[in-house]
Amino acid sequence: MHKILTLLGIILFSFQYASSQRTPQYSQYMFNKYQFNHAYAGFDRSLSITGASRTQWATFDGAPSTQSVNAHLPFYIWNGAIGISLENDQAGALSYSSARVSYNFVYESPIGLFSAGIRLGLVQSRVNGSLLRTPDGVYEGNVIQHNDPILSGQSSAGIAATWSVAGYFIHDYFETGLSIADLPEGVNSAGSLDLNKKSLINWFAEANFPLNYDVDIYPSIFVKTDLVQTQAEIAGIFKYRNQYVAGLGIRGYEANSLDAVVIYAGLKFNRKYTLTYSYDLGINGLRTFNEGTHEFVLNYNLQKLIGVGLPPKIKYNPRFL
């Protein structure tokens, strides 16, 4: 079994190395919208801070682990909103850390709010050579010798600039957004290694159907693609009195992309704090090698308007000069 897991880990890393920069997976995209679409900034109508922690494929050695925190708020002086996000993602020997800031312009139309924005940031790529294994390598005691002219037993890192563009539309009972992340495509260097950086397109849509005074249903769909591979997710969230959350979702749309069934639960403690949890039950070939995926999302909303704009200009009446 240990040999099988080791071989599987090598295959997974090789895939990630070939496609290089991977985008972290989140199950709770509907509770953390700004993280993948910065044009959503400001639509929580106050300072909104969200933290997320995801442990994918629990008990699987070297499985992905992701942590992120973001904050955004309306910025009325510039007719829009601003935001910042920090993220760390690790999978096997490969890890990424990023810091990004964003601005989006919001236009109020008769049919709803339109938003368009840009996000700029830096991404650090790191490869921990001590975690790599090759078929011809020597790994006994403290000896790490890959016997490969490219791979090093030390850690290496590189930093690259990145930017994203996005748009979002929101109405009382429907919202949707499209973003293109991690532009431009190219190669990031981490020591002697060159990591290919690919852009990712995200599309999200969500509707709101009030069943009665107490219960609302929020069906949603999330599609992401790098124009080579595509993954889709659908979910249905139930909210009771806007305080209790429960739901189900599925990731995948055909035999090769089916990945997991997702179970959601959450609680709004008070006007400012909401905690949600999701559990991914694997339905692909990896399900026998792990114990599922756990993800927690905590949101804080100030619930207070901040700087609703500059005061009107003073107009002096010449009669009183």
NUKE-59768 format. One record per residue (C-alpha): residue number from 0; x negated, y, z negated; residue in one letter. Coordinates in pm, whole numbers, always signed. Example, Ala and Ser with C-alpha at 12.3 -4.5 7.8 and 13.67 -1.06 7.14 Angstrom:
residues 2
<seq 0; px -1230; py -450; pz -780; type A> $
<seq 1; px -1367; py -106; pz -714; type S> $
//
This chain:
residues 321
<seq 0; px +0; py +0; pz +0; type M> $
<seq 1; px -285; py +238; pz -84; type H> $
<seq 2; px -437; py +182; pz +262; type K> $
<seq 3; px -102; py +251; pz +425; type I> $
<seq 4; px -60; py +577; pz +236; type L> $
<seq 5; px -416; py +682; pz +313; type T> $
<seq 6; px -371; py +611; pz +684; type L> $
<seq 7; px -38; py +795; pz +687; type L> $
<seq 8; px -198; py +1093; pz +516; type G> $
<seq 9; px -475; py +1103; pz +778; type I> $
<seq 10; px -219; py +1091; pz +1059; type I> $
<seq 11; px -16; py +1372; pz +902; type L> $
<seq 12; px -323; py +1589; pz +856; type F> $
<seq 13; px -439; py +1520; pz +1209; type S> $
<seq 14; px -103; py +1639; pz +1339; type F> $
<seq 15; px -121; py +1953; pz +1130; type Q> $
<seq 16; px -478; py +2013; pz +1240; type Y> $
<seq 17; px -383; py +1985; pz +1606; type A> $
<seq 18; px -88; py +2222; pz +1577; type S> $
<seq 19; px -265; py +2414; pz +1303; type S> $
<seq 20; px -67; py +2688; pz +1139; type Q> $
<seq 21; px +252; py +2531; pz +1015; type R> $
<seq 22; px +544; py +2726; pz +877; type T> $
<seq 23; px +655; py +2620; pz +528; type P> $
<seq 24; px +980; py +2428; pz +509; type Q> $
<seq 25; px +1264; py +2566; pz +295; type Y> $
<seq 26; px +1597; py +2397; pz +228; type S> $
<seq 27; px +1757; py +2700; pz +61; type Q> $
<seq 28; px +1733; py +2933; pz +358; type Y> $
<seq 29; px +2082; py +3071; pz +284; type M> $
<seq 30; px +1970; py +3188; pz -64; type F> $
<seq 31; px +1636; py +3332; pz +50; type N> $
<seq 32; px +1716; py +3507; pz +378; type K> $
<seq 33; px +1452; py +3778; pz +364; type Y> $
<seq 34; px +1173; py +3520; pz +349; type Q> $
<seq 35; px +1232; py +3407; pz +708; type F> $
<seq 36; px +1405; py +3720; pz +847; type N> $
<seq 37; px +1276; py +4055; pz +722; type H> $
<seq 38; px +1555; py +4244; pz +903; type A> $
<seq 39; px +1781; py +4123; pz +620; type Y> $
<seq 40; px +1607; py +4364; pz +381; type A> $
<seq 41; px +1843; py +4598; pz +200; type G> $
<seq 42; px +2158; py +4394; pz +256; type F> $
<seq 43; px +2163; py +4287; pz -110; type D> $
<seq 44; px +2240; py +4659; pz -168; type R> $
<seq 45; px +1984; py +4705; pz -446; type S> $
<seq 46; px +1637; py +4592; pz -548; type L> $
<seq 47; px +1638; py +4215; pz -489; type S> $
<seq 48; px +1351; py +3990; pz -602; type I> $
<seq 49; px +1345; py +3622; pz -510; type T> $
<seq 50; px +1101; py +3353; pz -615; type G> $
<seq 51; px +1092; py +3001; pz -469; type A> $
<seq 52; px +901; py +2686; pz -557; type S> $
<seq 53; px +917; py +2373; pz -343; type R> $
<seq 54; px +762; py +2031; pz -404; type T> $
<seq 55; px +806; py +1823; pz -90; type Q> $
<seq 56; px +795; py +1443; pz -87; type W> $
<seq 57; px +748; py +1404; pz -463; type A> $
<seq 58; px +486; py +1143; pz -568; type T> $
<seq 59; px +333; py +1145; pz -217; type F> $
<seq 60; px -38; py +1221; pz -250; type D> $
<seq 61; px -129; py +1541; pz -63; type G> $
<seq 62; px +233; py +1630; pz +17; type A> $
<seq 63; px +325; py +1993; pz +97; type P> $
<seq 64; px +374; py +2232; pz -193; type S> $
<seq 65; px +502; py +2587; pz -142; type T> $
<seq 66; px +545; py +2893; pz -363; type Q> $
<seq 67; px +673; py +3234; pz -258; type S> $
<seq 68; px +802; py +3560; pz -400; type V> $
<seq 69; px +954; py +3853; pz -214; type N> $
<seq 70; px +1120; py +4183; pz -296; type A> $
<seq 71; px +1321; py +4425; pz -83; type H> $
<seq 72; px +1551; py +4724; pz -129; type L> $
<seq 73; px +1736; py +4986; pz +75; type P> $
<seq 74; px +1527; py +5288; pz +171; type F> $
<seq 75; px +1785; py +5549; pz +261; type Y> $
<seq 76; px +1534; py +5826; pz +334; type I> $
<seq 77; px +1423; py +5626; pz +639; type W> $
<seq 78; px +1773; py +5496; pz +721; type N> $
<seq 79; px +1677; py +5138; pz +648; type G> $
<seq 80; px +1497; py +4915; pz +401; type A> $
<seq 81; px +1148; py +4806; pz +297; type I> $
<seq 82; px +1015; py +4479; pz +160; type G> $
<seq 83; px +712; py +4276; pz +61; type I> $
<seq 84; px +649; py +3901; pz +51; type S> $
<seq 85; px +376; py +3674; pz -85; type L> $
<seq 86; px +352; py +3307; pz +2; type E> $
<seq 87; px +123; py +3011; pz -64; type N> $
<seq 88; px +153; py +2676; pz +110; type D> $
<seq 89; px -66; py +2367; pz +78; type Q> $
<seq 90; px -49; py +2032; pz +255; type A> $
<seq 91; px -333; py +1791; pz +210; type G> $
<seq 92; px -663; py +1964; pz +283; type A> $
<seq 93; px -500; py +2255; pz +466; type L> $
<seq 94; px -353; py +2558; pz +289; type S> $
<seq 95; px -231; py +2908; pz +374; type Y> $
<seq 96; px -177; py +3224; pz +172; type S> $
<seq 97; px -10; py +3534; pz +312; type S> $
<seq 98; px +86; py +3889; pz +213; type A> $
<seq 99; px +328; py +4087; pz +428; type R> $
<seq 100; px +516; py +4419; pz +420; type V> $
<seq 101; px +816; py +4517; pz +631; type S> $
<seq 102; px +1044; py +4798; pz +738; type Y> $
<seq 103; px +1379; py +4767; pz +913; type N> $
<seq 104; px +1614; py +5030; pz +1052; type F> $
<seq 105; px +1984; py +4983; pz +979; type V> $
<seq 106; px +2260; py +5115; pz +1206; type Y> $
<seq 107; px +2620; py +5127; pz +1087; type E> $
<seq 108; px +2862; py +5056; pz +1370; type S> $
<seq 109; px +3241; py +5018; pz +1377; type P> $
<seq 110; px +3205; py +4637; pz +1387; type I> $
<seq 111; px +2934; py +4593; pz +1125; type G> $
<seq 112; px +2573; py +4665; pz +1029; type L> $
<seq 113; px +2289; py +4612; pz +1277; type F> $
<seq 114; px +1930; py +4590; pz +1160; type S> $
<seq 115; px +1598; py +4569; pz +1345; type A> $
<seq 116; px +1255; py +4563; pz +1189; type G> $
<seq 117; px +888; py +4474; pz +1195; type I> $
<seq 118; px +670; py +4294; pz +940; type R> $
<seq 119; px +290; py +4321; pz +918; type L> $
<seq 120; px +54; py +4114; pz +710; type G> $
<seq 121; px -256; py +3905; pz +658; type L> $
<seq 122; px -282; py +3525; pz +650; type V> $
<seq 123; px -571; py +3336; pz +497; type Q> $
<seq 124; px -628; py +2981; pz +625; type S> $
<seq 125; px -832; py +2739; pz +413; type R> $
<seq 126; px -961; py +2387; pz +470; type V> $
<seq 127; px -1088; py +2187; pz +172; type N> $
<seq 128; px -1348; py +1960; pz +328; type G> $
<seq 129; px -1378; py +1744; pz +17; type S> $
<seq 130; px -1024; py +1615; pz +76; type L> $
<seq 131; px -1086; py +1504; pz +434; type L> $
<seq 132; px -1152; py +1141; pz +523; type R> $
<seq 133; px -1290; py +995; pz +847; type T> $
<seq 134; px -1314; py +630; pz +960; type P> $
<seq 135; px -1696; py +642; pz +960; type D> $
<seq 136; px -1737; py +852; pz +648; type G> $
<seq 137; px -1904; py +756; pz +321; type V> $
<seq 138; px -1703; py +828; pz +6; type Y> $
<seq 139; px -1853; py +663; pz -298; type E> $
<seq 140; px -1872; py +827; pz -638; type G> $
<seq 141; px -1949; py +1196; pz -581; type N> $
<seq 142; px -2078; py +1140; pz -228; type V> $
<seq 143; px -1872; py +1299; pz +50; type I> $
<seq 144; px -2025; py +1237; pz +391; type Q> $
<seq 145; px -1788; py +1258; pz +687; type H> $
<seq 146; px -2051; py +1163; pz +948; type N> $
<seq 147; px -1882; py +1411; pz +1179; type D> $
<seq 148; px -2069; py +1706; pz +1336; type P> $
<seq 149; px -1766; py +1935; pz +1303; type I> $
<seq 150; px -1625; py +1853; pz +961; type L> $
<seq 151; px -1788; py +1983; pz +645; type S> $
<seq 152; px -1756; py +1857; pz +291; type G> $
<seq 153; px -1723; py +2216; pz +166; type Q> $
<seq 154; px -1428; py +2453; pz +169; type S> $
<seq 155; px -1400; py +2708; pz +449; type S> $
<seq 156; px -1158; py +2996; pz +503; type A> $
<seq 157; px -1062; py +3261; pz +754; type G> $
<seq 158; px -831; py +3566; pz +757; type I> $
<seq 159; px -620; py +3691; pz +1045; type A> $
<seq 160; px -364; py +3967; pz +1095; type A> $
<seq 161; px -9; py +3873; pz +1184; type T> $
<seq 162; px +315; py +4050; pz +1265; type W> $
<seq 163; px +679; py +3960; pz +1319; type S> $
<seq 164; px +989; py +4118; pz +1473; type V> $
<seq 165; px +1348; py +4050; pz +1374; type A> $
<seq 166; px +1709; py +4155; pz +1412; type G> $
<seq 167; px +2011; py +4099; pz +1190; type Y> $
<seq 168; px +2387; py +4162; pz +1203; type F> $
<seq 169; px +2621; py +4144; pz +909; type I> $
<seq 170; px +2998; py +4176; pz +874; type H> $
<seq 171; px +3237; py +4101; pz +590; type D> $
<seq 172; px +3292; py +3740; pz +704; type Y> $
<seq 173; px +3000; py +3666; pz +937; type F> $
<seq 174; px +2627; py +3730; pz +966; type E> $
<seq 175; px +2349; py +3619; pz +1197; type T> $
<seq 176; px +1982; py +3692; pz +1252; type G> $
<seq 177; px +1696; py +3617; pz +1491; type L> $
<seq 178; px +1325; py +3652; pz +1415; type S> $
<seq 179; px +998; py +3583; pz +1593; type I> $
<seq 180; px +726; py +3522; pz +1337; type A> $
<seq 181; px +346; py +3497; pz +1338; type D> $
<seq 182; px +258; py +3703; pz +1642; type L> $
<seq 183; px +32; py +3704; pz +1832; type P> $
<seq 184; px -50; py +3344; pz +1914; type E> $
<seq 185; px -417; py +3260; pz +1916; type G> $
<seq 186; px -698; py +3095; pz +1723; type V> $
<seq 187; px -796; py +3156; pz +1361; type N> $
<seq 188; px -1145; py +3058; pz +1253; type S> $
<seq 189; px -1201; py +2888; pz +917; type A> $
<seq 190; px -1573; py +2829; pz +895; type G> $
<seq 191; px -1671; py +2597; pz +1180; type S> $
<seq 192; px -1309; py +2503; pz +1249; type L> $
<seq 193; px -1076; py +2679; pz +1493; type D> $
<seq 194; px -709; py +2667; pz +1394; type L> $
<seq 195; px -446; py +2731; pz +1660; type N> $
<seq 196; px -179; py +2979; pz +1549; type K> $
<seq 197; px +163; py +2939; pz +1710; type K> $
<seq 198; px +462; py +3172; pz +1687; type S> $
<seq 199; px +793; py +3052; pz +1548; type L> $
<seq 200; px +1145; py +3157; pz +1645; type I> $
<seq 201; px +1417; py +3139; pz +1377; type N> $
<seq 202; px +1791; py +3177; pz +1428; type W> $
<seq 203; px +2040; py +3181; pz +1142; type F> $
<seq 204; px +2417; py +3220; pz +1125; type A> $
<seq 205; px +2658; py +3204; pz +832; type E> $
<seq 206; px +3034; py +3254; pz +791; type A> $
<seq 207; px +3253; py +3316; pz +488; type N> $
<seq 208; px +3594; py +3146; pz +454; type F> $
<seq 209; px +3783; py +3231; pz +133; type P> $
<seq 210; px +4005; py +2934; pz +42; type L> $
<seq 211; px +4178; py +3115; pz -242; type N> $
<seq 212; px +4105; py +3370; pz -510; type Y> $
<seq 213; px +3846; py +3144; pz -677; type D> $
<seq 214; px +3678; py +2941; pz -400; type V> $
<seq 215; px +3477; py +3052; pz -95; type D> $
<seq 216; px +3312; py +2829; pz +166; type I> $
<seq 217; px +2994; py +2936; pz +343; type Y> $
<seq 218; px +2903; py +2715; pz +643; type P> $
<seq 219; px +2563; py +2794; pz +795; type S> $
<seq 220; px +2320; py +2684; pz +1063; type I> $
<seq 221; px +1945; py +2740; pz +1083; type F> $
<seq 222; px +1740; py +2661; pz +1396; type V> $
<seq 223; px +1363; py +2703; pz +1430; type K> $
<seq 224; px +1139; py +2632; pz +1725; type T> $
<seq 225; px +788; py +2699; pz +1856; type D> $
<seq 226; px +916; py +2620; pz +2208; type L> $
<seq 227; px +749; py +2280; pz +2182; type V> $
<seq 228; px +937; py +2127; pz +1891; type Q> $
<seq 229; px +1279; py +2227; pz +1755; type T> $
<seq 230; px +1449; py +2155; pz +1424; type Q> $
<seq 231; px +1805; py +2240; pz +1321; type A> $
<seq 232; px +1982; py +2241; pz +986; type E> $
<seq 233; px +2348; py +2280; pz +891; type I> $
<seq 234; px +2495; py +2325; pz +546; type A> $
<seq 235; px +2821; py +2396; pz +368; type G> $
<seq 236; px +2808; py +2592; pz +41; type I> $
<seq 237; px +3099; py +2620; pz -202; type F> $
<seq 238; px +3115; py +2910; pz -449; type K> $
<seq 239; px +3357; py +2907; pz -741; type Y> $
<seq 240; px +3441; py +3251; pz -876; type R> $
<seq 241; px +3111; py +3367; pz -727; type N> $
<seq 242; px +2938; py +3205; pz -1024; type Q> $
<seq 243; px +2898; py +2832; pz -958; type Y> $
<seq 244; px +2739; py +2692; pz -641; type V> $
<seq 245; px +2752; py +2346; pz -486; type A> $
<seq 246; px +2701; py +2215; pz -135; type G> $
<seq 247; px +2567; py +1964; pz +115; type L> $
<seq 248; px +2344; py +1994; pz +419; type G> $
<seq 249; px +2157; py +1789; pz +675; type I> $
<seq 250; px +1830; py +1852; pz +857; type R> $
<seq 251; px +1807; py +1717; pz +1209; type G> $
<seq 252; px +2033; py +1673; pz +1509; type Y> $
<seq 253; px +1924; py +1348; pz +1678; type E> $
<seq 254; px +1726; py +1031; pz +1603; type A> $
<seq 255; px +1380; py +1186; pz +1628; type N> $
<seq 256; px +1458; py +1499; pz +1423; type S> $
<seq 257; px +1677; py +1359; pz +1141; type L> $
<seq 258; px +1485; py +1428; pz +823; type D> $
<seq 259; px +1697; py +1465; pz +510; type A> $
<seq 260; px +2034; py +1511; pz +346; type V> $
<seq 261; px +2024; py +1812; pz +114; type V> $
<seq 262; px +2223; py +1852; pz -209; type I> $
<seq 263; px +2269; py +2204; pz -351; type Y> $
<seq 264; px +2366; py +2328; pz -697; type A> $
<seq 265; px +2340; py +2667; pz -864; type G> $
<seq 266; px +2455; py +2902; pz -1136; type L> $
<seq 267; px +2486; py +3278; pz -1160; type K> $
<seq 268; px +2394; py +3351; pz -1522; type F> $
<seq 269; px +2510; py +3713; pz -1515; type N> $
<seq 270; px +2535; py +4005; pz -1273; type R> $
<seq 271; px +2159; py +4006; pz -1215; type K> $
<seq 272; px +2024; py +3650; pz -1227; type Y> $
<seq 273; px +2106; py +3351; pz -1004; type T> $
<seq 274; px +1929; py +3014; pz -1008; type L> $
<seq 275; px +1981; py +2751; pz -737; type T> $
<seq 276; px +1835; py +2403; pz -692; type Y> $
<seq 277; px +1823; py +2166; pz -396; type S> $
<seq 278; px +1724; py +1803; pz -361; type Y> $
<seq 279; px +1626; py +1658; pz -23; type D> $
<seq 280; px +1711; py +1290; pz +13; type L> $
<seq 281; px +1491; py +1160; pz +294; type G> $
<seq 282; px +1650; py +966; pz +577; type I> $
<seq 283; px +1345; py +928; pz +804; type N> $
<seq 284; px +1057; py +681; pz +802; type G> $
<seq 285; px +886; py +851; pz +506; type L> $
<seq 286; px +1175; py +787; pz +265; type R> $
<seq 287; px +1015; py +471; pz +123; type T> $
<seq 288; px +691; py +655; pz +37; type F> $
<seq 289; px +830; py +941; pz -173; type N> $
<seq 290; px +1098; py +1030; pz -425; type E> $
<seq 291; px +1259; py +1322; pz -245; type G> $
<seq 292; px +1198; py +1696; pz -238; type T> $
<seq 293; px +1274; py +1949; pz -512; type H> $
<seq 294; px +1322; py +2321; pz -454; type E> $
<seq 295; px +1409; py +2598; pz -700; type F> $
<seq 296; px +1509; py +2954; pz -609; type V> $
<seq 297; px +1555; py +3233; pz -865; type L> $
<seq 298; px +1700; py +3568; pz -760; type N> $
<seq 299; px +1709; py +3892; pz -955; type Y> $
<seq 300; px +1924; py +4183; pz -834; type N> $
<seq 301; px +1902; py +4518; pz -1010; type L> $
<seq 302; px +2268; py +4587; pz -928; type Q> $
<seq 303; px +2197; py +4958; pz -918; type K> $
<seq 304; px +2169; py +5202; pz -631; type L> $
<seq 305; px +1818; py +5343; pz -592; type I> $
<seq 306; px +1771; py +5685; pz -431; type G> $
<seq 307; px +2090; py +5713; pz -227; type V> $
<seq 308; px +1922; py +5972; pz -10; type G> $
<seq 309; px +1782; py +6321; pz -29; type L> $
<seq 310; px +2007; py +6600; pz -156; type P> $
<seq 311; px +2155; py +6825; pz +114; type P> $
<seq 312; px +1952; py +7123; pz +226; type K> $
<seq 313; px +2026; py +7449; pz +49; type I> $
<seq 314; px +2190; py +7710; pz +270; type K> $
<seq 315; px +2145; py +8066; pz +146; type Y> $
<seq 316; px +2424; py +8315; pz +207; type N> $
<seq 317; px +2271; py +8652; pz +318; type P> $
<seq 318; px +2549; py +8834; pz +133; type R> $
<seq 319; px +2384; py +8753; pz -200; type F> $
<seq 320; px +2019; py +8818; pz -103; type L> $
//
